[in-house]
Amino acid sequence: MKYIFGFNVGVKLYKKFPKFKIFADDRLIDELHLDESNLHKDTYVFNKDSYPDEDKDVWYQDRFVNKKIHLYKIDGNYLNKNITIDIENNDNNYTNGFMTKSTLVYFSNIFLIPEKLHIGIPELIAKRLDPKNTVKNAYMESDAALVSYWPCARNHLRTPLGGNTVLNFPLLNSMKYKHFDNEYGSSGTYCSAQEIGFNNASKKPQYINLSVRYLKMLGQILNK
């Protein structure tokens, strides 16, 4: 099965643009040299007025740090352990133990989704919102398999990263599709993995915290 790995990255530049090496497990996927098209600029995806009142406080989260989205198609055979982004960024004014300026990198919307699903995002959202699909907080079921924040990664988002850095995104295959190993907690609303077609043959209860807002954003990205 093929997967689409994608991310949005913005650079606050000092002098030199960083370079990335992207790995799936230990296989090199790409060497990416960032340029002027990756300069940091907050871009909001949705109009704040379109949000219901209860979501107004999260409106600011639905933004890109640059208009450019980097997409990679990866065979699932190479998605067994982790996805790694190795950042080469030595750009700063370090002198005699002091540093006041440096190039910083910001990520947003890091995601992994099966290729075949991206064309079905509207259907997936409809299943998630269908009142017949029992929505519950599954955190208290200690034996349940939980997937959080699907299909996005939760780490390293909109955090300034300077210097040489290696970002590691562990992967799991606890349900039908491979996904990021995100932390989960009681704040998430989970729905039945079976009712949206994400369950596998396991006898354990399976639930998924599926973000409708982020799926709508990815629908705009992937279906252009």
Buried (B, 14 or more C-beta within 10 A) or exposed (E): EEBBBBBBBBBBBBEEBBBBBBBBBEEEBEEBEBEEEBBBEEEEBBEEEEBEEEBEEEBEBBBBBBEBBBEBEBEBEBBEEBBBBBBBBEBBEEEEEEEEEBBBBBBBBBBBBBBEBBEBBEEBBEBBEEEEBEBEEBBEBEEBBBBBBBBBBBBBBEEEBBBEBEBEBEBEEBBBBBBBBBEBEEEBBBBBBBBBBBBBEEEEBBBBBBBEBBBBBBBEBBEE
